[in-house]
């Protein structure tokens, strides 16, 4: 696929960077923590050419430009909703990976009329849903970046992003139970998120389905051929 051009949606307090490709129904691609729209470029764009895809850089990530004191998943979801309004998008499907999947939960809760079908890949609405091993690594990295920041290195933005992974996303069980949008949950056999947590999360949302993808991990699940087939079938239904 040819190189995709980065464009910007100029919203109230952020220039939100995105790339677009294909034609058809609108499909938003939302990356995970410390990732960017480039994560989708080599794979998702080519698999979903029959959709008009928009891969978006979340606030504080990639080429998006904003001045922030902190980040929240709810704030990221507001950016996505405002992006749709700015672009004149009246309806969009969504694939969200990791923190992108957490954003999808807020989209389903806040604007169900905009998002009829969402895919949340390996989300976790509670920090306790992350495996103990992954949490130990994240906490160690957070401590290291804190020390580097105190020593004069500019790790502020990285600390703000990492804090998202060490904080509950801020959506309640009651809000999850009230969601009526169709949501497909997908997770990996060797995931960073506990299997019981994803099952519990999917069980809270009435119109949800759940698929486990074997022989892959938290990162590789997004490009797994079986996972791609499941996503396409779900989005085209």
Wavefront OBJ file of the C-alpha trace (Angstrom):
o trace
v 0.000 0.000 0.000
v 1.265 3.496 -0.820
v 2.321 5.843 1.947
v -0.649 7.407 3.701
v -0.785 11.162 4.167
v -1.163 12.537 7.682
v -4.010 15.031 7.978
v -5.308 17.056 10.915
v -8.780 17.698 12.281
v -8.637 21.031 14.092
v -10.841 20.631 17.149
v -11.396 23.046 20.030
v -8.232 22.238 22.003
v -6.372 19.718 19.872
v -5.148 19.154 16.337
v -6.049 15.481 15.956
v -3.818 13.656 13.471
v -5.224 10.920 11.239
v -4.749 8.996 8.026
v -7.529 7.723 5.798
v -7.879 5.082 3.116
v -10.481 3.032 1.242
v -14.138 3.738 0.602
v -17.438 2.529 1.989
v -18.832 2.629 5.510
v -16.732 4.586 7.992
v -14.385 2.574 10.219
v -12.333 4.218 12.970
v -9.093 2.549 14.092
v -7.982 3.379 17.635
v -4.521 2.369 18.828
v -3.327 1.391 22.299
v -1.299 3.196 24.936
v 1.920 4.785 23.623
v 1.078 3.609 20.107
v -0.034 5.628 17.095
v -1.998 5.436 13.869
v 1.124 3.949 12.242
v 0.355 0.719 14.087
v -2.496 0.095 11.654
v -0.824 1.233 8.438
v 0.786 -2.014 7.297
v -2.065 -4.341 8.213
v -5.514 -3.002 9.107
v -5.720 -0.548 6.219
v -5.148 -3.301 3.657
v -7.518 -5.747 5.348
v -10.370 -3.217 5.437
v -10.143 -1.520 2.033
v -13.899 -1.926 1.565
v -14.379 0.535 4.437
v -13.471 4.201 4.592
v -10.914 3.845 7.375
v -9.622 6.590 9.639
v -6.648 5.722 11.850
v -6.429 8.355 14.578
v -3.585 9.429 16.864
v -4.999 9.776 20.378
v -4.316 12.924 22.365
v -0.700 12.879 23.551
v 0.269 10.254 20.968
v 1.752 10.207 17.500
v 1.394 13.497 15.626
v -1.654 14.877 17.454
v -0.937 18.281 18.996
v -2.357 19.487 22.295
v -1.296 21.015 25.609
v -2.392 18.832 28.522
v -1.839 18.428 32.252
v -3.142 14.855 32.293
v -4.857 12.273 30.106
v -8.040 10.271 30.622
v -9.740 7.634 28.493
v -12.988 9.602 28.748
v -11.195 12.648 27.323
v -9.840 10.530 24.451
v -13.370 9.341 23.677
v -14.623 12.945 23.582
v -11.899 13.677 21.021
v -13.163 10.817 18.837
v -16.770 12.019 19.081
v -15.704 15.580 18.244
v -13.625 14.242 15.346
v -16.752 12.606 13.902
v -18.699 15.840 14.237
v -15.878 17.846 12.650
v -15.641 15.416 9.714
v -19.404 15.184 9.216
v -19.452 11.478 10.129
v -22.953 10.443 11.175
v -22.197 6.764 11.797
v -18.976 4.808 12.269
v -17.803 1.334 13.116
v -14.854 1.109 15.501
v -11.880 -1.165 16.115
v -10.078 -0.275 19.326
v -6.998 -2.120 20.552
v -5.965 -2.111 24.232
v -6.572 1.483 25.439
v -8.335 1.958 22.095
v -10.712 -0.774 23.265
v -11.239 1.161 26.491
v -12.056 4.254 24.427
v -14.622 2.139 22.558
v -16.423 1.400 25.852
v -16.904 5.125 26.435
v -18.024 5.668 22.836
v -20.707 3.018 23.266
v -21.840 4.634 26.517
v -21.731 8.284 25.397
v -22.829 8.202 21.751
v -24.514 4.908 20.803
v -26.257 6.609 17.875
v -22.856 7.306 16.293
v -21.331 3.873 16.824
v -23.623 0.926 15.950
v -20.860 -1.722 16.043
v -17.639 -1.639 18.018
v -14.773 -4.087 18.455
v -12.778 -3.878 21.688
v -9.557 -5.902 21.532
v -8.014 -6.754 24.910
v -9.569 -3.899 26.924
v -9.576 -3.574 30.715
v -11.757 -1.152 32.625
v -9.987 -1.865 35.929
v -6.263 -1.894 36.629
v -6.804 -5.168 38.471
v -7.738 -6.704 35.115
v -4.086 -6.520 34.037
v -1.954 -9.567 34.774
v 0.274 -9.350 37.845
v 3.419 -9.771 35.738
v 2.470 -6.935 33.383
v 1.612 -4.659 36.318
v 4.989 -5.268 37.939
v 6.722 -4.255 34.702
v 4.536 -1.148 34.297
v 5.151 -0.014 37.866
v 8.903 -0.514 37.466
v 8.881 1.538 34.259
v 6.836 4.270 35.943
v 9.346 4.490 38.801
v 12.252 4.627 36.335
v 10.667 7.394 34.260
v 9.879 9.336 37.444
v 13.549 9.184 38.441
v 14.637 10.245 34.950
v 12.221 13.169 35.050
v 13.644 14.312 38.374
v 17.125 14.051 36.885
v 16.182 16.518 34.168
v 15.030 14.253 31.347
v 11.686 15.148 29.817
v 9.586 12.053 30.500
v 6.444 13.983 31.466
v 4.330 12.876 28.523
v 5.434 9.251 28.936
v 4.514 9.403 32.631
v 1.079 10.786 31.770
v 0.512 7.973 29.273
v 1.761 5.304 31.663
v -0.486 6.643 34.406
v -3.449 5.682 32.208
v -2.413 2.028 32.478
v -2.084 2.288 36.257
v -5.496 3.920 36.807
v -9.035 2.546 36.432
v -10.522 4.074 33.276
v -13.451 5.665 35.119
v -16.486 3.840 33.776
v -18.777 2.138 36.303
v -20.447 -1.258 36.198
v -23.804 0.502 36.041
v -22.689 2.455 32.972
v -21.413 -0.732 31.338
v -24.702 -2.526 32.043
v -26.618 0.333 30.420
v -24.771 -0.006 27.092
v -27.042 -1.293 24.328
v -24.634 -0.940 21.409
v -23.311 -4.123 19.797
v -19.762 -4.803 21.028
v -17.451 -7.620 19.962
v -14.719 -8.414 22.492
v -11.578 -10.134 21.251
v -8.603 -11.222 23.329
v -5.451 -13.299 22.969
v -4.538 -16.647 24.469
v -1.376 -15.041 25.887
v -2.746 -11.623 26.775
v -1.674 -8.895 29.188
v -5.284 -8.785 30.369
v -6.671 -11.504 32.612
v -9.093 -13.836 30.859
v -11.532 -13.708 33.761
v -11.558 -9.902 33.615
v -12.451 -9.782 29.918
v -15.157 -12.410 30.436
v -16.554 -10.410 33.353
v -16.468 -7.203 31.285
v -18.245 -8.814 28.343
v -20.820 -10.263 30.739
v -21.763 -6.797 31.965
v -22.791 -5.545 28.495
v -26.041 -7.059 27.181
v -25.361 -6.991 23.416
v -21.803 -8.271 23.476
v -20.014 -11.320 22.109
v -16.575 -12.657 22.995
v -13.878 -14.446 20.982
v -10.576 -15.861 22.196
v -7.767 -16.051 19.640
v -5.246 -18.826 20.240
v -1.495 -18.779 19.567
v -1.034 -15.019 19.846
v -0.394 -12.311 22.433
v -1.631 -8.835 23.355
v 0.162 -7.217 20.420
v 0.006 -9.875 17.710
v -3.743 -10.549 18.125
v -4.570 -7.452 16.107
v -2.971 -8.909 12.977
v -3.926 -12.542 13.499
v -5.659 -13.894 10.361
v -8.431 -15.580 12.340
v -9.026 -12.399 14.328
v -9.175 -10.386 11.090
v -11.811 -12.757 9.682
v -13.894 -12.433 12.846
v -13.644 -8.637 12.724
v -14.601 -8.418 9.068
v -17.581 -10.749 9.476
v -18.800 -8.759 12.478
v -18.359 -5.324 10.904
v -19.957 -6.317 7.598
v -23.003 -7.934 9.225
l 1 2 3 4 5 6 7 8 9 10 11 12 13 14 15 16 17 18 19 20 21 22 23 24 25 26 27 28 29 30 31 32 33 34 35 36 37 38 39 40 41 42 43 44 45 46 47 48 49 50 51 52 53 54 55 56 57 58 59 60 61 62 63 64 65 66 67 68 69 70 71 72 73 74 75 76 77 78 79 80 81 82 83 84 85 86 87 88 89 90 91 92 93 94 95 96 97 98 99 100 101 102 103 104 105 106 107 108 109 110 111 112 113 114 115 116 117 118 119 120 121 122 123 124 125 126 127 128 129 130 131 132 133 134 135 136 137 138 139 140 141 142 143 144 145 146 147 148 149 150 151 152 153 154 155 156 157 158 159 160 161 162 163 164 165 166 167 168 169 170 171 172 173 174 175 176 177 178 179 180 181 182 183 184 185 186 187 188 189 190 191 192 193 194 195 196 197 198 199 200 201 202 203 204 205 206 207 208 209 210 211 212 213 214 215 216 217 218 219 220 221 222 223 224 225 226 227 228 229 230 231 232 233 234 235 236 237
